[in-house]
Amino acid sequence: METIVVVNGMTAHRANVIMTRTGSAAMGVVKAQMIDLLKEKLRNGVAHFLYMKKDGSLREAWGTCSGNLMRATQNGRGISGDQVNTVKYWDTMSGGYRSLRFENLIQVF
């Protein structure tokens, strides 16, 4: 049985980055779709998610990218996280910007 997955251009880019970094095409597609879900939740309110930090430890996070808060705290550099293959978000627990690498996302609750 064949499975067909339809993705947009940005999802395909993320899947390719993850595939290159992990060596797994399947992992690339699955995590890219998880990132799509996470970004949607971040835009629409506070998202709850789990990822591996750069040092290898796990981080359970609550974050947002909703409009008013992001505009009020923007620092003016204007670089999209997708340009550097990361997801940027405002950490609602610590009150600061954080980011995670695409391939390090583990779960979106």
CNS distance restraints for C-alpha pairs under 8 A (distance, minus, plus):
assign (resid   7 and name CA) (resid  11 and name CA) 5.73 0.50 0.50
assign (resid   7 and name CA) (resid  12 and name CA) 6.11 0.50 0.50
assign (resid   8 and name CA) (resid  12 and name CA) 6.20 0.50 0.50
assign (resid   9 and name CA) (resid  13 and name CA) 6.23 0.50 0.50
assign (resid  10 and name CA) (resid  14 and name CA) 6.22 0.50 0.50
assign (resid  11 and name CA) (resid  15 and name CA) 6.07 0.50 0.50
assign (resid  11 and name CA) (resid  32 and name CA) 5.68 0.50 0.50
assign (resid  11 and name CA) (resid  33 and name CA) 6.86 0.50 0.50
assign (resid  11 and name CA) (resid  36 and name CA) 7.08 0.50 0.50
assign (resid  12 and name CA) (resid  16 and name CA) 6.12 0.50 0.50
assign (resid  12 and name CA) (resid  29 and name CA) 7.74 0.50 0.50
assign (resid  12 and name CA) (resid  32 and name CA) 7.54 0.50 0.50
assign (resid  13 and name CA) (resid  17 and name CA) 6.30 0.50 0.50
assign (resid  14 and name CA) (resid  18 and name CA) 6.16 0.50 0.50
assign (resid  14 and name CA) (resid  28 and name CA) 7.35 0.50 0.50
assign (resid  14 and name CA) (resid  32 and name CA) 5.46 0.50 0.50
assign (resid  14 and name CA) (resid  85 and name CA) 7.28 0.50 0.50
assign (resid  14 and name CA) (resid 102 and name CA) 7.10 0.50 0.50
assign (resid  15 and name CA) (resid  19 and name CA) 5.94 0.50 0.50
assign (resid  15 and name CA) (resid  25 and name CA) 7.52 0.50 0.50
assign (resid  15 and name CA) (resid  27 and name CA) 7.93 0.50 0.50
assign (resid  15 and name CA) (resid  28 and name CA) 4.17 0.50 0.50
assign (resid  15 and name CA) (resid  29 and name CA) 4.96 0.50 0.50
assign (resid  15 and name CA) (resid  30 and name CA) 7.86 0.50 0.50
assign (resid  15 and name CA) (resid  31 and name CA) 7.12 0.50 0.50
assign (resid  15 and name CA) (resid  32 and name CA) 5.02 0.50 0.50
assign (resid  16 and name CA) (resid  20 and name CA) 6.07 0.50 0.50
assign (resid  16 and name CA) (resid  25 and name CA) 7.71 0.50 0.50
assign (resid  16 and name CA) (resid  28 and name CA) 6.33 0.50 0.50
assign (resid  17 and name CA) (resid  21 and name CA) 6.23 0.50 0.50
assign (resid  17 and name CA) (resid  28 and name CA) 7.36 0.50 0.50
assign (resid  17 and name CA) (resid  85 and name CA) 7.39 0.50 0.50
assign (resid  17 and name CA) (resid 102 and name CA) 7.88 0.50 0.50
assign (resid  18 and name CA) (resid  22 and name CA) 5.91 0.50 0.50
assign (resid  18 and name CA) (resid  23 and name CA) 7.86 0.50 0.50
assign (resid  18 and name CA) (resid  24 and name CA) 7.82 0.50 0.50
assign (resid  18 and name CA) (resid  25 and name CA) 7.99 0.50 0.50
assign (resid  18 and name CA) (resid  27 and name CA) 7.22 0.50 0.50
assign (resid  18 and name CA) (resid  28 and name CA) 4.69 0.50 0.50
assign (resid  18 and name CA) (resid  31 and name CA) 7.51 0.50 0.50
assign (resid  18 and name CA) (resid  32 and name CA) 7.55 0.50 0.50
assign (resid  18 and name CA) (resid 102 and name CA) 6.48 0.50 0.50
assign (resid  18 and name CA) (resid 103 and name CA) 5.28 0.50 0.50
assign (resid  19 and name CA) (resid  23 and name CA) 5.14 0.50 0.50
assign (resid  19 and name CA) (resid  24 and name CA) 4.97 0.50 0.50
assign (resid  19 and name CA) (resid  25 and name CA) 4.95 0.50 0.50
assign (resid  19 and name CA) (resid  26 and name CA) 7.69 0.50 0.50
assign (resid  19 and name CA) (resid  27 and name CA) 6.59 0.50 0.50
assign (resid  19 and name CA) (resid  28 and name CA) 4.50 0.50 0.50
assign (resid  19 and name CA) (resid  29 and name CA) 7.90 0.50 0.50
assign (resid  20 and name CA) (resid  24 and name CA) 7.48 0.50 0.50
assign (resid  21 and name CA) (resid 103 and name CA) 7.41 0.50 0.50
assign (resid  22 and name CA) (resid  27 and name CA) 7.49 0.50 0.50
assign (resid  22 and name CA) (resid  28 and name CA) 7.70 0.50 0.50
assign (resid  22 and name CA) (resid 103 and name CA) 7.40 0.50 0.50
assign (resid  24 and name CA) (resid  28 and name CA) 6.22 0.50 0.50
assign (resid  25 and name CA) (resid  29 and name CA) 6.43 0.50 0.50
assign (resid  26 and name CA) (resid  30 and name CA) 6.24 0.50 0.50
assign (resid  27 and name CA) (resid  31 and name CA) 5.93 0.50 0.50
assign (resid  28 and name CA) (resid  32 and name CA) 5.94 0.50 0.50
assign (resid  28 and name CA) (resid 103 and name CA) 7.70 0.50 0.50
assign (resid  29 and name CA) (resid  33 and name CA) 6.24 0.50 0.50
assign (resid  30 and name CA) (resid  34 and name CA) 6.33 0.50 0.50
assign (resid  31 and name CA) (resid  35 and name CA) 6.13 0.50 0.50
assign (resid  31 and name CA) (resid 102 and name CA) 7.36 0.50 0.50
assign (resid  31 and name CA) (resid 103 and name CA) 6.65 0.50 0.50
assign (resid  31 and name CA) (resid 105 and name CA) 7.02 0.50 0.50
assign (resid  32 and name CA) (resid  36 and name CA) 6.37 0.50 0.50
assign (resid  32 and name CA) (resid 102 and name CA) 7.43 0.50 0.50
assign (resid  33 and name CA) (resid  37 and name CA) 6.39 0.50 0.50
assign (resid  34 and name CA) (resid  38 and name CA) 6.13 0.50 0.50
assign (resid  34 and name CA) (resid 105 and name CA) 7.77 0.50 0.50
assign (resid  34 and name CA) (resid 107 and name CA) 7.57 0.50 0.50
assign (resid  34 and name CA) (resid 108 and name CA) 7.03 0.50 0.50
assign (resid  35 and name CA) (resid  39 and name CA) 5.97 0.50 0.50
assign (resid  35 and name CA) (resid  87 and name CA) 7.95 0.50 0.50
assign (resid  35 and name CA) (resid 102 and name CA) 7.18 0.50 0.50
assign (resid  35 and name CA) (resid 105 and name CA) 7.53 0.50 0.50
assign (resid  36 and name CA) (resid  40 and name CA) 6.23 0.50 0.50
assign (resid  37 and name CA) (resid  41 and name CA) 6.30 0.50 0.50
assign (resid  37 and name CA) (resid 108 and name CA) 7.63 0.50 0.50
assign (resid  38 and name CA) (resid  42 and name CA) 6.05 0.50 0.50
assign (resid  38 and name CA) (resid  47 and name CA) 7.00 0.50 0.50
assign (resid  38 and name CA) (resid  49 and name CA) 7.74 0.50 0.50
assign (resid  38 and name CA) (resid 108 and name CA) 6.32 0.50 0.50
assign (resid  39 and name CA) (resid  43 and name CA) 6.14 0.50 0.50
assign (resid  39 and name CA) (resid  87 and name CA) 7.81 0.50 0.50
assign (resid  40 and name CA) (resid  44 and name CA) 6.31 0.50 0.50
assign (resid  41 and name CA) (resid  45 and name CA) 6.16 0.50 0.50
assign (resid  41 and name CA) (resid  46 and name CA) 6.77 0.50 0.50
assign (resid  41 and name CA) (resid  47 and name CA) 5.36 0.50 0.50
assign (resid  41 and name CA) (resid  64 and name CA) 7.75 0.50 0.50
assign (resid  42 and name CA) (resid  46 and name CA) 5.79 0.50 0.50
assign (resid  42 and name CA) (resid  47 and name CA) 5.33 0.50 0.50
assign (resid  42 and name CA) (resid  63 and name CA) 6.54 0.50 0.50
assign (resid  42 and name CA) (resid  64 and name CA) 4.41 0.50 0.50
assign (resid  42 and name CA) (resid  65 and name CA) 4.94 0.50 0.50
assign (resid  42 and name CA) (resid  66 and name CA) 6.48 0.50 0.50
assign (resid  42 and name CA) (resid  89 and name CA) 7.40 0.50 0.50
assign (resid  43 and name CA) (resid  64 and name CA) 6.45 0.50 0.50
assign (resid  43 and name CA) (resid  65 and name CA) 4.88 0.50 0.50
assign (resid  43 and name CA) (resid  66 and name CA) 4.66 0.50 0.50
assign (resid  43 and name CA) (resid  67 and name CA) 7.36 0.50 0.50
assign (resid  44 and name CA) (resid  64 and name CA) 7.78 0.50 0.50
assign (resid  44 and name CA) (resid  65 and name CA) 7.67 0.50 0.50
assign (resid  44 and name CA) (resid  66 and name CA) 5.96 0.50 0.50
assign (resid  45 and name CA) (resid  64 and name CA) 5.77 0.50 0.50
assign (resid  45 and name CA) (resid  65 and name CA) 7.31 0.50 0.50
assign (resid  45 and name CA) (resid  66 and name CA) 5.82 0.50 0.50
assign (resid  46 and name CA) (resid  62 and name CA) 6.26 0.50 0.50
assign (resid  46 and name CA) (resid  63 and name CA) 5.27 0.50 0.50
assign (resid  46 and name CA) (resid  64 and name CA) 4.75 0.50 0.50
assign (resid  46 and name CA) (resid  65 and name CA) 7.96 0.50 0.50
assign (resid  46 and name CA) (resid  92 and name CA) 7.87 0.50 0.50
assign (resid  47 and name CA) (resid  61 and name CA) 7.94 0.50 0.50
assign (resid  47 and name CA) (resid  62 and name CA) 5.45 0.50 0.50
assign (resid  47 and name CA) (resid  63 and name CA) 5.39 0.50 0.50
assign (resid  47 and name CA) (resid  64 and name CA) 6.18 0.50 0.50
assign (resid  47 and name CA) (resid 108 and name CA) 7.74 0.50 0.50
assign (resid  47 and name CA) (resid 109 and name CA) 7.60 0.50 0.50
assign (resid  48 and name CA) (resid  60 and name CA) 7.44 0.50 0.50
assign (resid  48 and name CA) (resid  61 and name CA) 5.75 0.50 0.50
assign (resid  48 and name CA) (resid  62 and name CA) 4.57 0.50 0.50
assign (resid  48 and name CA) (resid  63 and name CA) 6.78 0.50 0.50
assign (resid  48 and name CA) (resid 108 and name CA) 6.26 0.50 0.50
assign (resid  48 and name CA) (resid 109 and name CA) 5.48 0.50 0.50
assign (resid  49 and name CA) (resid  60 and name CA) 5.92 0.50 0.50
assign (resid  49 and name CA) (resid  61 and name CA) 5.42 0.50 0.50
assign (resid  49 and name CA) (resid  62 and name CA) 6.56 0.50 0.50
assign (resid  49 and name CA) (resid 105 and name CA) 7.96 0.50 0.50
assign (resid  49 and name CA) (resid 106 and name CA) 7.72 0.50 0.50
assign (resid  49 and name CA) (resid 107 and name CA) 5.60 0.50 0.50
assign (resid  49 and name CA) (resid 108 and name CA) 4.33 0.50 0.50
assign (resid  49 and name CA) (resid 109 and name CA) 5.58 0.50 0.50
assign (resid  50 and name CA) (resid  58 and name CA) 7.06 0.50 0.50
assign (resid  50 and name CA) (resid  59 and name CA) 5.71 0.50 0.50
assign (resid  50 and name CA) (resid  60 and name CA) 4.49 0.50 0.50
assign (resid  50 and name CA) (resid  61 and name CA) 6.10 0.50 0.50
assign (resid  50 and name CA) (resid 105 and name CA) 6.41 0.50 0.50
assign (resid  50 and name CA) (resid 106 and name CA) 5.51 0.50 0.50
assign (resid  50 and name CA) (resid 107 and name CA) 5.13 0.50 0.50
assign (resid  50 and name CA) (resid 108 and name CA) 6.47 0.50 0.50
assign (resid  51 and name CA) (resid  58 and name CA) 5.79 0.50 0.50
assign (resid  51 and name CA) (resid  59 and name CA) 5.48 0.50 0.50
assign (resid  51 and name CA) (resid  60 and name CA) 6.69 0.50 0.50
assign (resid  51 and name CA) (resid  61 and name CA) 8.00 0.50 0.50
assign (resid  51 and name CA) (resid 100 and name CA) 7.37 0.50 0.50
assign (resid  51 and name CA) (resid 104 and name CA) 5.44 0.50 0.50
assign (resid  51 and name CA) (resid 105 and name CA) 4.38 0.50 0.50
assign (resid  51 and name CA) (resid 106 and name CA) 4.94 0.50 0.50
assign (resid  51 and name CA) (resid 107 and name CA) 6.90 0.50 0.50
assign (resid  52 and name CA) (resid  56 and name CA) 5.75 0.50 0.50
assign (resid  52 and name CA) (resid  57 and name CA) 5.69 0.50 0.50
assign (resid  52 and name CA) (resid  58 and name CA) 4.49 0.50 0.50
assign (resid  52 and name CA) (resid  59 and name CA) 6.08 0.50 0.50
assign (resid  52 and name CA) (resid 104 and name CA) 5.16 0.50 0.50
assign (resid  52 and name CA) (resid 105 and name CA) 6.63 0.50 0.50
assign (resid  52 and name CA) (resid 106 and name CA) 7.16 0.50 0.50
assign (resid  53 and name CA) (resid  57 and name CA) 5.40 0.50 0.50
assign (resid  53 and name CA) (resid  58 and name CA) 5.87 0.50 0.50
assign (resid  53 and name CA) (resid  59 and name CA) 6.43 0.50 0.50
assign (resid  53 and name CA) (resid 100 and name CA) 7.12 0.50 0.50
assign (resid  53 and name CA) (resid 104 and name CA) 7.24 0.50 0.50
assign (resid  61 and name CA) (resid  91 and name CA) 7.05 0.50 0.50
assign (resid  61 and name CA) (resid  93 and name CA) 7.83 0.50 0.50
assign (resid  62 and name CA) (resid  91 and name CA) 6.05 0.50 0.50
assign (resid  62 and name CA) (resid  92 and name CA) 5.90 0.50 0.50
assign (resid  62 and name CA) (resid  93 and name CA) 6.66 0.50 0.50
assign (resid  63 and name CA) (resid  89 and name CA) 5.86 0.50 0.50
assign (resid  63 and name CA) (resid  90 and name CA) 5.24 0.50 0.50
assign (resid  63 and name CA) (resid  91 and name CA) 4.47 0.50 0.50
assign (resid  63 and name CA) (resid  92 and name CA) 5.19 0.50 0.50
assign (resid  63 and name CA) (resid  93 and name CA) 7.74 0.50 0.50
assign (resid  64 and name CA) (resid  89 and name CA) 5.67 0.50 0.50
assign (resid  64 and name CA) (resid  90 and name CA) 5.28 0.50 0.50
assign (resid  64 and name CA) (resid  91 and name CA) 6.83 0.50 0.50
assign (resid  64 and name CA) (resid  92 and name CA) 7.04 0.50 0.50
assign (resid  65 and name CA) (resid  69 and name CA) 7.39 0.50 0.50
assign (resid  65 and name CA) (resid  70 and name CA) 5.91 0.50 0.50
assign (resid  65 and name CA) (resid  89 and name CA) 5.59 0.50 0.50
assign (resid  65 and name CA) (resid  90 and name CA) 6.22 0.50 0.50
assign (resid  66 and name CA) (resid  70 and name CA) 6.19 0.50 0.50
assign (resid  67 and name CA) (resid  71 and name CA) 6.10 0.50 0.50
assign (resid  68 and name CA) (resid  72 and name CA) 6.10 0.50 0.50
assign (resid  69 and name CA) (resid  73 and name CA) 6.26 0.50 0.50
assign (resid  70 and name CA) (resid  74 and name CA) 5.78 0.50 0.50
assign (resid  70 and name CA) (resid  90 and name CA) 7.40 0.50 0.50
assign (resid  79 and name CA) (resid  83 and name CA) 7.03 0.50 0.50
assign (resid  80 and name CA) (resid  84 and name CA) 7.34 0.50 0.50
assign (resid  80 and name CA) (resid  88 and name CA) 7.98 0.50 0.50
assign (resid  81 and name CA) (resid  85 and name CA) 6.04 0.50 0.50
assign (resid  81 and name CA) (resid  86 and name CA) 4.80 0.50 0.50
assign (resid  81 and name CA) (resid  87 and name CA) 5.22 0.50 0.50
assign (resid  81 and name CA) (resid  88 and name CA) 5.51 0.50 0.50
assign (resid  81 and name CA) (resid  99 and name CA) 7.84 0.50 0.50
assign (resid  82 and name CA) (resid  86 and name CA) 5.60 0.50 0.50
assign (resid  82 and name CA) (resid  87 and name CA) 6.68 0.50 0.50
assign (resid  85 and name CA) (resid 101 and name CA) 6.29 0.50 0.50
assign (resid  85 and name CA) (resid 102 and name CA) 6.20 0.50 0.50
assign (resid  86 and name CA) (resid  99 and name CA) 6.18 0.50 0.50
assign (resid  86 and name CA) (resid 100 and name CA) 5.36 0.50 0.50
assign (resid  86 and name CA) (resid 101 and name CA) 4.42 0.50 0.50
assign (resid  86 and name CA) (resid 102 and name CA) 5.41 0.50 0.50
assign (resid  87 and name CA) (resid  99 and name CA) 5.31 0.50 0.50
assign (resid  87 and name CA) (resid 100 and name CA) 5.39 0.50 0.50
assign (resid  87 and name CA) (resid 101 and name CA) 6.51 0.50 0.50
assign (resid  87 and name CA) (resid 102 and name CA) 6.70 0.50 0.50
assign (resid  88 and name CA) (resid  97 and name CA) 7.01 0.50 0.50
assign (resid  88 and name CA) (resid  98 and name CA) 5.81 0.50 0.50
assign (resid  88 and name CA) (resid  99 and name CA) 4.25 0.50 0.50
assign (resid  88 and name CA) (resid 100 and name CA) 6.78 0.50 0.50
assign (resid  89 and name CA) (resid  97 and name CA) 5.75 0.50 0.50
assign (resid  89 and name CA) (resid  98 and name CA) 5.56 0.50 0.50
assign (resid  89 and name CA) (resid  99 and name CA) 6.13 0.50 0.50
assign (resid  90 and name CA) (resid  95 and name CA) 6.86 0.50 0.50
assign (resid  90 and name CA) (resid  96 and name CA) 5.64 0.50 0.50
assign (resid  90 and name CA) (resid  97 and name CA) 4.52 0.50 0.50
assign (resid  90 and name CA) (resid  98 and name CA) 6.23 0.50 0.50
assign (resid  91 and name CA) (resid  95 and name CA) 5.45 0.50 0.50
assign (resid  91 and name CA) (resid  96 and name CA) 5.40 0.50 0.50
assign (resid  91 and name CA) (resid  97 and name CA) 5.88 0.50 0.50
assign (resid  91 and name CA) (resid  98 and name CA) 6.34 0.50 0.50
assign (resid  92 and name CA) (resid  96 and name CA) 7.41 0.50 0.50
assign (resid 100 and name CA) (resid 104 and name CA) 6.66 0.50 0.50
assign (resid 100 and name CA) (resid 105 and name CA) 7.27 0.50 0.50
assign (resid 101 and name CA) (resid 105 and name CA) 7.26 0.50 0.50
